[in-house]
Structure formats: C-alpha cells, structure tokens
Amino acid sequence: MFAQIKHQSARLVFRPVDPAKDAKVFFELFDEAATFAGIGDPAPQSEKTWEKILDQSSHPQQYDLAICLAENEETKPGTVIGWMTLTKVSPVHRRASFALMIGNAYQRKGYGKEALTWLLEQAFVRCNCHKVIGNAFSWNEGALALYKSLGFKVEGVRPEHWWHEGQWVDDIGLGLLEKDWRAHNEKQ
C-alpha cells in the first residue's frame, strides 16, 4: 500500500526499514532504556538483537519506516534520525496504532511533528482509517504535548503500567478520529 506513496516531507525522507542495514544504526540511536520501557523489554544489547526485533516486526499490516534527513538539511542527507510505524491496520474497524521514536540528538527540532503529520495523512487518506491510536509514558511530556498538538485526545490512563528507572509509571492512551484530524487540519 505504501509503495505508491511519495515517502517525503519538507525535511525528511521515509523509507522501509531494512533489518540488516538498520540494526546497527538503531542500536546506536536508541540505546537508552526509556525507549524500550514501552515494549516491556530492556534496551537491546547488540545489533543482532535489533536485527531480530526488526525482522519479527515486519508483517503485511504493519508499515515500519526509518525517518531520514532529506538532502536540504544541513547535516548529512540520508542520516537515520528515527523510526515510526503504523500497525494493526484493520480494514474492518478502520483503526491503526502508531509508534514514533526520534533519537535524542534530533528531538525538539520539529522532526517528530513533521514525521507524525505525514504518517497521519497516510493513515487517514491512503489507508482509510477511521481512528489512529497510540500511547505515551506519563513522564514523557514532550511526546504528550506533540500528540495533543496534532489533535490526539487522552482516552485513558493505565496506572502504574510500566516499570521505568526504579518506579512505576502510568501509560497514557491517546486516540485521534478522522473527523477530528480533518477539523484540526482546517484550523491550521
């Protein structure tokens, strides 16, 4: 489905994840434990572990994309700065889940917002989704602010759901309906 889509925004290029090629990059980019608290595992301890994770995550209803800098950026074009996925795309319920990770060095530069804006358009326009859902850790104020800025609404809280750095943290469930996404974009 994503093969016919222009995989680019103003400053970013999105390409399919290549487990063999990207394992080393993702291992270096996402070495912090916080990244992996959400999947219930400690941070992968090797490139091979990353390769296994990337191999296992690929299936027909999941779109894993490496987020790369476009040629117009000051740093090296093609540099992988993050990862995002649209998964569990249900043709019956017209719902999908998303996940987004941006390397620490590239956060707070608008890349996450640009990438997620692009992904939401694919979800609602190309994949015909009615709803997109995601989650964030309660301590991740940056992610929560980003998601809310794009129109997501908090749909629920799972108290003390994740163990993170010696304490239990809440999981915040968020959702965005297509009609709310369209209304939000009209205001922009």
N, CA, C and O of each residue as an XYZ file, in Angstrom:
752
protein
N       0.818     -1.190      0.000
C       0.000      0.000      0.000
C       0.866      1.259      0.000
O       0.535      2.239     -0.667
N       1.971      1.235      0.745
C       2.818      2.413      0.838
C       3.765      2.537     -0.353
O       4.452      3.551     -0.480
N       3.821      1.535     -1.224
C       4.767      1.539     -2.336
C       4.522      2.692     -3.298
O       5.477      3.214     -3.874
N       3.256      3.112     -3.493
C       2.943      4.160     -4.459
C       3.016      5.563     -3.854
O       2.767      6.542     -4.556
N       3.344      5.677     -2.601
C       3.292      6.954     -1.903
C       4.646      7.649     -1.934
O       5.689      7.010     -1.796
N       4.614      8.955     -2.114
C       5.838      9.740     -2.002
C       6.239      9.737     -0.539
O       5.525     10.266      0.312
N       7.354      9.154     -0.259
C       7.821      8.984      1.117
C       8.710     10.154      1.532
O       9.876      9.963      1.879
N       8.157     11.362      1.494
C       8.963     12.520      1.835
C       8.082     13.648      2.332
O       6.950     13.825      1.882
N       8.634     14.414      3.282
C       8.001     15.649      3.726
C       9.008     16.759      3.426
O       9.960     16.539      2.676
N       8.816     17.923      3.988
C       9.702     19.050      3.680
C      11.166     18.781      4.033
O      12.058     19.105      3.249
N      11.421     18.189      5.212
C      12.809     17.999      5.656
C      13.204     16.547      5.848
O      14.344     16.251      6.204
N      12.258     15.632      5.611
C      12.500     14.230      5.934
C      12.161     13.303      4.768
O      11.333     13.620      3.914
N      12.819     12.164      4.761
C      12.526     11.081      3.825
C      12.188      9.864      4.670
O      12.834      9.612      5.688
N      11.181      9.111      4.255
C      10.747      7.919      4.983
C      10.952      6.725      4.065
O      10.455      6.705      2.939
N      11.677      5.740      4.546
C      11.925      4.552      3.739
C      11.648      3.310      4.575
O      11.727      3.348      5.803
N      11.321      2.200      3.898
C      11.092      0.964      4.653
C      12.323      0.587      5.474
O      13.458      0.791      5.044
N      12.085      0.047      6.634
C      13.171     -0.414      7.491
C      13.813     -1.637      6.850
O      13.120     -2.541      6.382
N      15.136     -1.657      6.833
C      15.917     -2.791      6.342
C      16.642     -3.378      7.553
O      17.627     -2.803      8.016
N      16.166     -4.525      8.077
C      16.753     -5.074      9.312
C      18.271     -5.213      9.276
O      18.939     -4.863     10.248
N      18.822     -5.709      8.193
C      20.271     -5.906      8.118
C      21.016     -4.570      8.103
O      22.070     -4.429      8.724
N      20.461     -3.602      7.393
C      21.109     -2.290      7.252
C      20.892     -1.394      8.478
O      21.788     -0.647      8.871
N      19.705     -1.470      9.074
C      19.340     -0.521     10.113
C      19.631     -0.974     11.537
O      19.585     -0.154     12.454
N      19.928     -2.243     11.750
C      20.160     -2.747     13.110
C      21.258     -1.960     13.820
O      21.087     -1.565     14.973
N      22.374     -1.730     13.147
C      23.497     -1.001     13.763
C      23.096      0.446     14.060
O      23.395      0.966     15.136
N      22.433      1.082     13.127
C      22.014      2.477     13.300
C      21.037      2.608     14.461
O      21.193      3.489     15.306
N      20.028      1.736     14.511
C      19.043      1.806     15.588
C      19.662      1.479     16.937
O      19.288      2.068     17.951
N      20.604      0.544     16.958
C      21.288      0.201     18.206
C      22.009      1.433     18.765
O      21.972      1.681     19.970
N      22.657      2.194     17.899
C      23.378      3.397     18.329
C      22.420      4.546     18.654
O      22.669      5.312     19.585
N      21.344      4.670     17.908
C      20.424      5.792     18.054
C      19.510      5.641     19.269
O      19.207      6.622     19.949
N      19.073      4.416     19.537
C      18.092      4.186     20.593
C      18.662      3.308     21.687
O      18.086      2.271     22.015
N      19.777      3.708     22.251
C      20.412      2.877     23.274
C      19.880      3.143     24.677
O      20.219      2.417     25.611
N      19.059      4.166     24.836
C      18.567      4.479     26.176
C      17.425      3.553     26.580
O      16.578      3.199     25.759
N      17.412      3.175     27.822
C      16.423      2.226     28.338
C      14.996      2.752     28.207
O      14.066      1.967     28.019
N      14.811      4.054     28.301
C      13.461      4.625     28.247
C      12.757      4.285     26.943
O      11.538      4.114     26.917
N      13.508      4.189     25.879
C      12.933      3.861     24.585
C      12.219      2.526     24.630
O      11.184      2.352     23.985
N      12.754      1.589     25.379
C      12.239      0.231     25.347
C      11.331     -0.124     26.507
O      10.784     -1.226     26.552
N      11.163      0.785     27.436
C      10.263      0.503     28.552
C       8.861      0.208     28.032
O       8.142     -0.607     28.609
N       8.474      0.867     26.949
C       7.142      0.709     26.398
C       6.868     -0.617     25.738
O       5.706     -0.968     25.534
N       7.885     -1.357     25.400
C       7.640     -2.677     24.824
C       7.937     -3.768     25.840
O       7.930     -4.955     25.514
N       8.195     -3.356     27.066
C       8.339     -4.316     28.149
C       9.673     -5.013     28.214
O       9.825     -5.985     28.954
N      10.622     -4.553     27.475
C      11.934     -5.194     27.435
C      13.027     -4.188     27.763
O      12.853     -2.985     27.567
N      14.155     -4.684     28.262
C      15.301     -3.788     28.400
C      15.824     -3.424     27.011
O      15.504     -4.092     26.028
N      16.613     -2.382     26.937
C      17.178     -1.968     25.656
C      17.979     -3.113     25.044
O      18.716     -3.801     25.750
N      17.839     -3.322     23.721
C      18.625     -4.365     23.070
C      20.114     -4.144     23.312
O      20.617     -3.025     23.212
N      20.801     -5.221     23.629
C      22.207     -5.125     23.999
C      23.162     -5.355     22.836
O      24.378     -5.330     23.023
N      22.629     -5.579     21.639
C      23.502     -5.804     20.489
C      22.778     -5.467     19.190
O      21.554     -5.336     19.151
N      23.566     -5.330     18.134
C      22.987     -5.116     16.813
C      22.162     -6.322     16.385
O      21.125     -6.167     15.740
N      22.611     -7.516     16.736
C      21.888     -8.752     16.385
C      20.498     -8.760     17.019
O      19.529     -9.190     16.393
N      20.402     -8.285     18.255
C      19.100     -8.221     18.922
C      18.193     -7.266     18.160
O      17.015     -7.554     17.949
N      18.744     -6.132     17.748
C      17.957     -5.175     16.964
C      17.499     -5.802     15.657
O      16.345     -5.646     15.258
N      18.397     -6.507     14.995
C      18.048     -7.138     13.722
C      16.894     -8.124     13.916
O      15.988     -8.197     13.087
N      16.933     -8.879     15.010
C      15.872     -9.833     15.316
C      14.540     -9.098     15.558
O      13.495     -9.529     15.070
N      14.584     -8.004     16.303
C      13.376     -7.206     16.575
C      12.784     -6.692     15.259
O      11.576     -6.775     15.038
N      13.639     -6.167     14.398
C      13.171     -5.608     13.129
C      12.624     -6.693     12.209
O      11.635     -6.470     11.511
N      13.251     -7.853     12.199
C      12.763     -8.981     11.394
C      11.381     -9.427     11.861
O      10.499     -9.684     11.042
N      11.197     -9.517     13.158
C       9.948    -10.018     13.727
C       8.801     -9.030     13.587
O       7.637     -9.431     13.572
N       9.114     -7.744     13.485
C       8.043     -6.742     13.466
C       7.417     -6.573     12.089
O       6.397     -5.898     11.952
N       8.005     -7.168     11.085
C       7.508     -6.968      9.731
C       6.377     -7.944      9.388
O       6.562     -9.160      9.426
N       5.214     -7.399      9.057
C       4.108     -8.207      8.553
C       3.221     -7.325      7.674
O       3.357     -6.102      7.702
N       2.315     -7.924      6.893
C       1.558     -7.161      5.890
C       0.747     -5.992      6.426
O       0.516     -5.032      5.692
N       0.307     -6.036      7.671
C      -0.488     -4.935      8.197
C       0.335     -4.004      9.082
O      -0.203     -3.342      9.969
N       1.626     -3.959      8.837
C       2.499     -3.076      9.602
C       3.450     -2.378      8.650
O       4.054     -3.008      7.782
N       3.577     -1.082      8.819
C       4.443     -0.275      7.981
C       5.519      0.340      8.857
O       5.279      1.336      9.539
N       6.711     -0.257      8.838
C       7.842      0.247      9.614
C       8.694      1.120      8.710
O       9.136      0.683      7.647
N       8.923      2.351      9.136
C       9.674      3.293      8.317
C      10.820      3.917      9.104
O      10.659      4.329     10.252
N      11.977      3.973      8.456
C      13.110      4.721      9.004
C      12.886      6.184      8.640
O      12.505      6.499      7.513
N      13.123      7.065      9.590
C      12.987      8.507      9.366
C      14.387      9.044      9.094
O      15.274      8.938      9.942
N      14.581      9.615      7.918
C      15.908     10.076      7.491
C      15.870     11.561      7.134
O      14.832     12.096      6.745
N      17.012     12.204      7.274
C      17.111     13.602      6.867
C      17.105     13.683      5.343
O      17.730     12.862      4.672
N      16.403     14.668      4.801
C      16.367     14.899      3.358
C      17.624     15.660      2.944
O      18.392     16.105      3.797
N      17.828     15.808      1.662
C      19.041     16.459      1.150
C      19.132     17.933      1.502
O      20.229     18.491      1.502
N      18.016     18.578      1.801
C      18.055     20.004      2.100
C      18.478     20.312      3.537
O      18.594     21.479      3.912
N      18.705     19.283      4.334
C      19.124     19.511      5.716
C      20.633     19.765      5.777
O      21.387     19.302      4.922
N      21.055     20.506      6.798
C      22.461     20.895      6.933
C      23.374     19.709      7.215
O      24.522     19.682      6.772
N      22.860     18.731      7.954
C      23.677     17.566      8.254
C      23.624     16.587      7.089
O      22.965     16.842      6.081
N      24.308     15.490      7.233
C      24.429     14.515      6.153
C      23.059     13.982      5.704
O      22.338     13.386      6.505
N      22.694     14.193      4.422
C      21.428     13.663      3.919
C      21.388     12.141      4.039
O      22.403     11.464      3.873
N      20.212     11.623      4.329
C      20.062     10.180      4.462
C      20.323      9.667      5.859
O      20.098      8.489      6.139
N      20.798     10.540      6.747
C      21.058     10.138      8.123
C      19.760      9.692      8.784
O      18.771     10.425      8.783
N      19.770      8.490      9.347
C      18.590      7.984     10.044
C      18.505      8.673     11.405
O      19.449      8.632     12.195
N      17.363      9.304     11.665
C      17.182     10.019     12.938
C      16.065      9.421     13.782
O      15.875      9.815     14.933
N      15.323      8.469     13.212
C      14.218      7.901     13.970
C      13.534      6.762     13.246
O      13.972      6.301     12.192
N      12.455      6.330     13.846
C      11.668      5.199     13.356
C      10.210      5.467     13.673
O       9.890      6.043     14.713
N       9.329      5.051     12.780
C       7.902      5.132     13.076
C       7.204      3.950     12.416
O       7.690      3.359     11.452
N       6.058      3.638     12.972
C       5.303      2.514     12.440
C       3.811      2.808     12.500
O       3.325      3.496     13.397
N       3.121      2.279     11.544
C       1.671      2.247     11.548
C       1.334      0.764     11.503
O       1.682      0.075     10.545
N       0.666      0.278     12.526
C       0.470     -1.162     12.645
C      -0.965     -1.509     13.022
O      -1.753     -0.651     13.420
N      -1.272     -2.777     12.886
C      -2.619     -3.282     13.194
C      -3.668     -2.513     12.401
O      -4.732     -2.175     12.919
N      -3.353     -2.242     11.136
C      -4.292     -1.545     10.261
C      -5.443     -2.513      9.969
O      -5.274     -3.491      9.241
N      -6.594     -2.232     10.537
C      -7.748     -3.120     10.429
C      -8.716     -2.626      9.364
O      -9.295     -1.550      9.511
N      -8.900     -3.396      8.292
C      -9.857     -2.975      7.268
C     -11.303     -3.048      7.752
O     -12.170     -2.366      7.207
N     -11.568     -3.855      8.755
C     -12.925     -3.968      9.297
C     -13.240     -2.790     10.216
O     -14.251     -2.110     10.043
N     -12.369     -2.558     11.188
C     -12.609     -1.500     12.170
C     -12.042     -0.153     11.741
O     -12.317      0.877     12.357
N     -11.233     -0.176     10.659
C     -10.606      1.040     10.124
C      -9.840      1.788     11.215
O      -9.985      2.998     11.391
N      -9.027      1.029     11.935
C      -8.250      1.568     13.058
C      -6.810      1.104     12.902
O      -6.548      0.023     12.376
N      -5.885      1.930     13.365
C      -4.469      1.567     13.349
C      -3.786      2.147     14.581
O      -4.264      3.110     15.181
N      -2.669      1.545     14.941
C      -1.830      2.043     16.033
C      -0.570      2.645     15.433
O      -0.110      2.224     14.372
N      -0.021      3.633     16.122
C       1.240      4.197     15.661
C       2.252      4.164     16.795
O       1.901      4.092     17.973
N       3.509      4.218     16.405
C       4.607      4.411     17.347
C       5.626      5.299     16.662
O       5.782      5.264     15.442
N       6.315      6.092     17.458
C       7.289      7.044     16.925
C       8.453      7.143     17.894
O       8.255      7.311     19.097
N       9.654      7.040     17.376
C      10.863      7.250     18.191
C      11.810      8.152     17.400
O      12.108      7.890     16.235
N      12.271      9.201     18.044
C      13.258     10.115     17.461
C      14.474     10.074     18.377
O      14.342     10.181     19.596
N      15.658      9.918     17.791
C      16.889      9.898     18.577
C      17.050     11.181     19.383
O      16.646     12.255     18.938
N      17.636     11.067     20.561
C      17.779     12.219     21.462
C      18.395     13.439     20.791
O      17.941     14.561     21.017
N      19.407     13.240     19.981
C      20.101     14.371     19.343
C      19.207     15.135     18.366
O      19.516     16.270     18.003
N      18.109     14.525     17.942
C      17.241     15.142     16.935
C      15.895     15.578     17.499
O      15.028     16.041     16.757
N      15.720     15.434     18.798
C      14.462     15.833     19.414
C      14.400     17.350     19.581
O      15.424     18.033     19.611
N      13.165     17.857     19.688
C      12.875     19.278     19.888
C      13.337     20.158     18.725
O      13.720     21.314     18.905
N      13.288     19.566     17.518
C      13.631     20.302     16.301
C      12.484     20.252     15.297
O      12.622     20.706     14.161
N      11.350     19.695     15.727
C      10.183     19.602     14.861
C      10.133     18.368     13.976
O       9.177     18.194     13.220
N      11.140     17.509     14.053
C      11.163     16.313     13.200
C      10.047     15.337     13.576
O       9.411     14.760     12.694
N       9.807     15.150     14.858
C       8.749     14.241     15.290
C       7.386     14.691     14.795
O       6.588     13.882     14.322
N       7.126     15.983     14.905
C       5.846     16.524     14.443
C       5.704     16.377     12.931
O       4.637     16.023     12.431
N       6.773     16.649     12.219
C       6.737     16.529     10.756
C       6.502     15.078     10.334
O       5.714     14.809      9.428
N       7.188     14.152     10.992
C       7.037     12.732     10.655
C       5.627     12.238     10.981
O       5.003     11.556     10.169
N       5.134     12.579     12.158
C       3.813     12.102     12.559
C       2.714     12.752     11.728
O       1.708     12.107     11.433
N       2.883     13.996     11.350
C       1.921     14.666     10.466
C       1.814     13.899      9.151
O       0.714     13.653      8.656
N       2.958     13.525      8.592
C       2.983     12.753      7.347
C       2.299     11.394      7.552
O       1.487     10.976      6.728
N       2.631     10.707      8.657
C       2.072      9.378      8.913
C       0.555      9.436      9.092
O      -0.155      8.549      8.619
N       0.059     10.456      9.760
C      -1.388     10.592      9.952
C      -2.109     10.799      8.619
O      -3.198     10.265      8.410
N      -1.507     11.563      7.730
C      -2.120     11.729      6.403
C      -2.197     10.383      5.685
O      -3.208     10.070      5.055
N      -1.139      9.593      5.780
C      -1.164      8.262      5.152
C      -2.261      7.407      5.774
O      -2.987      6.709      5.066
N      -2.380      7.464      7.091
C      -3.368      6.647      7.791
C      -4.795      7.022      7.385
O      -5.602      6.150      7.064
N      -5.100      8.312      7.400
C      -6.469      8.739      7.158
C      -6.829      8.829      5.675
O      -7.962      8.531      5.297
N      -5.889      9.231      4.843
C      -6.191      9.411      3.420
C      -5.902      8.140      2.620
O      -6.755      7.683      1.859
N      -4.722      7.572      2.782
C      -4.324      6.411      1.972
C      -4.869      5.086      2.514
O      -5.302      4.233      1.739
N      -4.849      4.911      3.833
C      -5.269      3.642      4.437
C      -6.735      3.643      4.854
O      -7.256      2.624      5.308
N      -7.403      4.793      4.700
C      -8.829      4.912      5.005
C      -9.153      4.588      6.464
O     -10.196      4.002      6.757
N      -8.268      4.967      7.368
C      -8.522      4.724      8.786
C      -9.600      5.662      9.310
O      -9.732      6.800      8.860
N     -10.353      5.166     10.254
C     -11.336      5.970     10.975
C     -10.712      6.538     12.254
O     -11.098      7.603     12.737
N      -9.723      5.784     12.793
C      -9.113      6.184     14.054
C      -7.666      5.709     14.096
O      -7.332      4.635     13.595
N      -6.812      6.533     14.706
C      -5.419      6.169     14.964
C      -5.202      6.299     16.472
O      -5.579      7.295     17.089
N      -4.583      5.263     17.047
C      -4.330      5.261     18.482
C      -2.841      5.110     18.767
O      -2.076      4.610     17.942
N      -2.457      5.552     19.950
C      -1.072      5.423     20.392
C      -1.009      5.547     21.893
O      -2.034      5.659     22.566
N       0.195      5.526     22.410
C       0.347      5.700     23.856
C       1.640      6.441     24.152
O       2.525      6.554     23.304
N       1.723      6.937     25.369
C       2.928      7.623     25.835
C       3.077      7.370     27.324
O       2.095      7.156     28.034
N       4.301      7.399     27.778
C       4.565      7.290     29.211
C       4.150      8.601     29.871
O       4.290      9.668     29.272
N       3.649      8.531     31.083
C       3.184      9.737     31.767
C       4.302     10.751     31.976
O       4.038     11.952     32.037
N       5.546     10.292     32.088
C       6.662     11.218     32.302
C       7.130     11.883     31.014
O       7.903     12.840     31.063
N       6.673     11.390     29.853
C       7.159     11.911     28.572
C       6.296     13.093     28.120
O       5.459     12.975     27.225
N       6.530     14.232     28.769
C       5.749     15.427     28.490
C       5.903     15.916     27.054
O       4.960     16.455     26.475
N       7.088     15.729     26.480
C       7.310     16.138     25.090
C       6.422     15.368     24.127
O       5.807     15.962     23.242
N       6.348     14.049     24.289
C       5.505     13.221     23.418
C       4.035     13.579     23.605
O       3.298     13.722     22.630
N       3.611     13.723     24.859
C       2.211     14.061     25.123
C       1.845     15.407     24.500
O       0.770     15.546     23.916
N       2.717     16.386     24.617
C       2.453     17.703     24.024
C       2.395     17.604     22.494
O       1.543     18.226     21.860
N       3.300     16.825     21.913
C       3.304     16.643     20.457
C       1.991     16.034     19.995
O       1.346     16.555     19.085
N       1.595     14.938     20.617
C       0.379     14.247     20.192
C      -0.848     15.143     20.344
O      -1.702     15.185     19.458
N      -0.935     15.843     21.443
C      -2.072     16.737     21.654
C      -2.068     17.890     20.646
O      -3.131     18.348     20.225
N      -0.878     18.360     20.258
C      -0.791     19.454     19.282
C      -1.304     19.041     17.909
O      -1.661     19.890     17.092
N      -1.339     17.730     17.657
C      -1.837     17.217     16.378
C      -3.299     16.776     16.466
O      -3.850     16.255     15.496
N      -3.924     16.983     17.624
C      -5.341     16.704     17.774
C      -5.681     15.454     18.563
O      -6.859     15.178     18.788
N      -4.680     14.685     18.992
C      -4.964     13.493     19.793
C      -5.601     13.895     21.120
O      -5.303     14.949     21.680
N      -6.483     13.029     21.604
C      -7.114     13.240     22.902
C      -6.779     12.051     23.804
O      -6.691     10.909     23.353
N      -6.598     12.354     25.080
C      -6.358     11.286     26.048
C      -7.639     10.477     26.171
O      -8.714     11.027     26.412
N      -7.514      9.161     26.004
C      -8.679      8.278     26.091
C      -8.668      7.423     27.352
O      -9.673      6.807     27.708
N      -7.538      7.396     28.012
C      -7.488      6.602     29.226
C      -6.096      6.554     29.810
O      -5.107      6.845     29.136
N      -6.036      6.185     31.065
C      -4.768      6.055     31.779
C      -4.725      4.676     32.418
O      -5.664      4.262     33.098
N      -3.632      3.978     32.191
C      -3.408      2.701     32.881
C      -2.382      2.985     33.978
O      -1.191      3.116     33.699
N      -2.846      3.080     35.223
C      -1.947      3.441     36.325
C      -0.844      2.406     36.548
O      -1.063      1.198     36.463
N       0.329      2.922     36.832
C       1.484      2.085     37.184
C       1.632      0.897     36.240
O       1.741     -0.250     36.674
N       1.634      1.188     34.969
C       1.641      0.155     33.931
C       3.049     -0.282     33.509
O       3.252     -1.430     33.115
N       4.015      0.632     33.592
C       5.384      0.349     33.150
C       6.364      0.547     34.307
O       6.210      1.469     35.109
N       7.350     -0.306     34.386
C       8.441     -0.157     35.345
C       9.548      0.604     34.640
O      10.075      0.137     33.631
N       9.906      1.768     35.158
C      10.898      2.615     34.492
C      11.810      3.262     35.527
O      11.361      4.032     36.376
N      13.088      2.937     35.442
C      14.114      3.536     36.302
C      13.731      3.514     37.779
O      13.803      4.532     38.468
N      13.329      2.357     38.244
C      13.062      2.173     39.667
C      11.709      2.616     40.172
O      11.487      2.672     41.382
N      10.790      2.934     39.256
C       9.455      3.329     39.709
C       8.405      2.940     38.669
O       8.709      2.753     37.491
N       7.178      2.826     39.131
C       6.066      2.538     38.240
C       5.563      3.840     37.624
O       5.433      4.852     38.314
N       5.282      3.809     36.325
C       4.761      4.993     35.641
C       3.475      4.625     34.899
O       3.269      3.471     34.521
N       2.635      5.603     34.704
C       1.360      5.400     34.026
C       1.551      5.352     32.512
O       2.481      5.940     31.961
N       0.647      4.640     31.868
C       0.583      4.599     30.411
C      -0.622      5.440     29.999
O      -1.736      5.213     30.471
N      -0.396      6.403     29.126
C      -1.456      7.292     28.667
C      -1.886      6.847     27.278
O      -1.091      6.877     26.339
N      -3.141      6.434     27.146
C      -3.687      6.035     25.845
C      -4.298      7.238     25.154
O      -5.072      7.983     25.754
N      -3.945      7.426     23.879
C      -4.441      8.561     23.109
C      -5.089      8.071     21.821
O      -4.734      7.013     21.299
N      -6.032      8.841     21.318
C      -6.684      8.494     20.068
C      -7.022      9.736     19.267
O      -7.194     10.828     19.809
N      -7.112      9.539     17.963
C      -7.469     10.627     17.053
C      -8.426     10.071     16.007
O      -8.073      9.170     15.247
N      -9.631     10.610     15.976
C     -10.618     10.227     14.972
C     -10.374     11.005     13.693
O      -9.871     12.128     13.728
N     -10.732     10.407     12.558
C     -10.536     11.065     11.273
C     -11.224     12.432     11.233
O     -10.635     13.406     10.764
N     -12.464     12.510     11.721
C     -13.196     13.787     11.673
C     -12.481     14.856     12.502
O     -12.468     16.027     12.122
N     -11.888     14.461     13.629
C     -11.145     15.416     14.457
C      -9.837     15.822     13.788
O      -9.411     16.972     13.893
N      -9.200     14.873     13.100
C      -7.965     15.175     12.356
C      -8.267     16.198     11.245
O      -7.529     17.166     11.058
N      -9.361     15.963     10.520
C      -9.727     16.893      9.438
C     -10.058     18.284     10.002
O      -9.628     19.298      9.452
N     -10.811     18.322     11.084
C     -11.164     19.611     11.703
C      -9.918     20.328     12.206
O      -9.788     21.542     12.047
N      -9.006     19.580     12.812
C      -7.752     20.169     13.317
C      -6.938     20.748     12.158
O      -6.384     21.841     12.275
N      -6.864     20.020     11.042
C      -6.079     20.497      9.893
C      -6.702     21.727      9.243
O      -5.988     22.577      8.711
N      -8.033     21.825      9.281
C      -8.691     23.005      8.714
C      -8.342     24.263      9.509
O      -8.280     25.357      8.948
N      -8.115     24.109     10.815
C      -7.761     25.255     11.661
C      -6.328     25.713     11.420
O      -6.000     26.877     11.652
N      -5.482     24.813     10.961
C      -4.058     25.128     10.798
C      -3.790     25.996      9.616
O      -2.638     26.343      9.354
